C-alpha cells in the first residue's frame, strides 16, 4: 500500500504537511501480577488543550474496560471524559511489552490540521497493580526540516521517540 501526502509550501518556505513517526516502548516487567497498560497518546497545544487524540489502547472487548480509562488521569481530564467510546480510528486493544510504531500524516485523520505553534505529543500509561507515567515530546509546527525528539519513562514507559519528516 502506498501513501501519498500533499505538500503545501508556505510563503516562508516551510512545509505544512509531514509524516509523524512515533515509537513507544512498553517495557518488560518482572512482577508476579502483570497487566498490560492502558495507554493514551495525544497532541497537546501550548496551553495544554488537546489538538488531536492519536491512540487509545485499553481493554476494548471487556464490557467494563472503559471504566478504568479514568486512571489515565491527564488524558481523562483534558479530553477522555467527553469522548464517545470507542473513538473511531483511535481506539485499539492494549499492547504487550515491546516497541510499538505509529505513523501519522498531518492533514489526515486522526492527526488533522495543526495551526502554526508549539505542541507536544503526550504519551500516558497506567497499569492495574502498577503505576502511572506520562512522557511529553515537544515540537513546533510547521517544521522547516526533519525533527527528532526523544525521551524515556522510568517504569511504565520505556523509550518514546518522535521523528517528523517534511
C-alpha positions as CSV (number, residue, x, y, z in Angstrom):
1,X,0.0,0.0,0.0
2,X,1.5,3.4,-1.0
3,X,0.8,6.5,1.0
4,X,0.8,10.0,-0.6
5,X,1.0,13.3,1.2
6,X,0.2,16.6,-0.4
7,X,2.8,19.1,0.5
8,X,1.8,22.8,0.7
9,X,4.6,25.3,0.7
10,X,4.0,28.4,2.6
11,X,5.5,31.8,1.7
12,X,8.3,31.2,4.3
13,X,9.3,28.0,2.5
14,X,8.2,25.8,5.4
15,X,6.3,22.6,4.7
16,X,2.7,22.4,6.0
17,X,2.4,18.6,5.7
18,X,4.6,16.0,7.1
19,X,4.9,12.4,8.3
20,X,5.0,11.8,12.0
21,X,6.7,8.6,13.1
22,X,6.2,7.8,16.8
23,X,7.8,4.9,18.6
24,X,6.5,3.9,22.1
25,X,8.2,1.3,24.2
26,X,6.3,-0.7,26.8
27,X,9.0,-2.3,29.0
28,X,9.0,-5.9,30.0
29,X,8.4,-6.1,33.8
30,X,9.4,-8.9,36.1
31,X,6.5,-8.8,38.5
32,X,4.2,-11.5,39.8
33,X,0.9,-9.9,38.6
34,X,1.4,-8.2,35.3
35,X,-1.3,-6.4,33.4
36,X,-0.9,-4.7,30.0
37,X,-1.1,-0.9,30.5
38,X,-3.8,1.3,29.2
39,X,-2.1,4.0,27.0
40,X,-3.4,7.3,25.6
41,X,-1.5,9.3,23.0
42,X,-2.5,12.8,22.0
43,X,-1.3,16.1,20.6
44,X,-1.4,18.9,23.1
45,X,-1.2,22.7,22.4
46,X,1.0,25.0,24.3
47,X,-2.0,25.9,26.6
48,X,-2.3,22.1,27.3
49,X,-5.6,21.8,25.4
50,X,-6.0,18.7,23.2
51,X,-5.4,19.2,19.5
52,X,-5.9,15.6,18.5
53,X,-6.3,12.1,20.0
54,X,-3.9,9.8,18.2
55,X,-4.2,6.4,20.0
56,X,-6.1,4.9,22.9
57,X,-5.2,1.4,24.0
58,X,-7.4,-0.3,26.5
59,X,-9.5,-3.5,27.2
60,X,-11.9,-2.9,24.3
61,X,-13.5,-6.3,24.5
62,X,-14.1,-6.1,28.2
63,X,-17.6,-4.6,28.8
64,X,-16.2,-2.7,31.8
65,X,-12.8,-1.9,30.3
66,X,-13.7,1.7,29.6
67,X,-14.4,2.5,33.2
68,X,-10.7,2.2,34.0
69,X,-9.8,4.8,31.4
70,X,-10.1,7.5,34.1
71,X,-6.8,6.1,35.5
72,X,-5.2,7.8,32.5
73,X,-5.7,11.0,34.6
74,X,-4.3,13.7,32.4
75,X,-5.9,12.3,29.2
76,X,-9.2,11.8,31.1
77,X,-9.4,15.3,32.5
78,X,-8.4,17.0,29.2
79,X,-10.5,15.1,26.7
80,X,-11.4,11.5,27.7
81,X,-14.5,12.1,29.8
82,X,-16.1,14.0,26.9
83,X,-15.4,11.3,24.3
84,X,-17.8,8.8,22.9
85,X,-16.1,5.4,23.2
86,X,-14.7,3.7,21.2
87,X,-13.1,6.6,19.3
88,X,-13.2,5.8,15.6
89,X,-9.7,5.3,14.1
90,X,-8.0,5.9,17.5
91,X,-9.2,3.1,19.9
92,X,-7.4,-0.2,20.0
93,X,-6.6,-3.1,22.3
94,X,-3.9,-3.0,25.0
95,X,-0.4,-3.8,23.7
96,X,2.2,-6.3,25.0
97,X,5.7,-5.2,26.0
98,X,7.9,-4.2,23.2
99,X,8.3,-1.3,20.8
100,X,5.2,-0.1,19.0
101,X,5.4,2.2,16.0
102,X,2.7,4.5,14.8
103,X,2.7,6.7,11.7
104,X,0.5,9.7,11.1
105,X,0.3,12.2,8.3
106,X,-0.5,15.9,9.0
107,X,-3.8,16.9,7.4
108,X,-5.2,13.4,7.7
109,X,-7.2,11.7,10.4
110,X,-6.6,11.4,13.3
111,X,-3.8,14.0,13.4
112,X,-5.7,16.6,11.5
113,X,-4.5,20.0,10.6
114,X,-2.3,21.8,13.0
115,X,-2.1,25.6,13.1
116,X,1.4,27.1,13.5
117,X,2.6,27.0,17.1
118,X,4.2,24.9,19.8
119,X,2.9,21.4,20.5
120,X,3.7,18.2,22.4
121,X,3.0,14.6,21.7
122,X,1.9,13.2,25.1
123,X,2.0,9.5,26.0
124,X,0.4,8.4,29.2
125,X,0.3,4.9,30.6
126,X,-1.5,3.4,33.6
127,X,-1.4,-0.2,34.7
128,X,-3.5,-2.2,37.1
129,X,-1.5,-3.2,40.2
130,X,1.2,-0.9,38.8
131,X,1.9,2.7,38.3
132,X,1.1,5.6,36.0
133,X,3.5,7.6,33.9
134,X,3.5,10.5,31.4
135,X,6.1,11.4,28.7
136,X,6.0,14.6,26.6
137,X,7.8,15.3,23.3
138,X,7.8,19.0,22.3
139,X,7.9,20.2,18.7
140,X,7.0,23.4,16.7
141,X,4.7,23.4,13.7
142,X,5.2,23.9,10.9
143,X,8.6,22.2,10.5
144,X,11.3,23.5,8.3
145,X,13.3,20.3,8.2
146,X,13.4,16.9,9.8
147,X,12.8,16.9,13.5
148,X,13.8,14.1,16.0
149,X,12.7,14.3,19.7
150,X,13.1,11.5,22.3
151,X,12.5,10.9,25.9
152,X,12.1,8.0,28.2
153,X,9.9,6.9,31.1
154,X,11.1,5.3,34.3
155,X,8.7,2.5,34.9
156,X,5.5,2.1,32.8
157,X,7.0,3.6,29.6
158,X,10.4,3.0,28.1
159,X,11.9,5.0,25.2
160,X,9.5,7.3,23.3
161,X,10.6,9.0,20.2
162,X,9.1,11.2,17.5
163,X,10.5,11.8,14.0
164,X,8.8,14.3,11.8
165,X,9.7,14.2,8.1
166,X,8.5,17.0,5.8
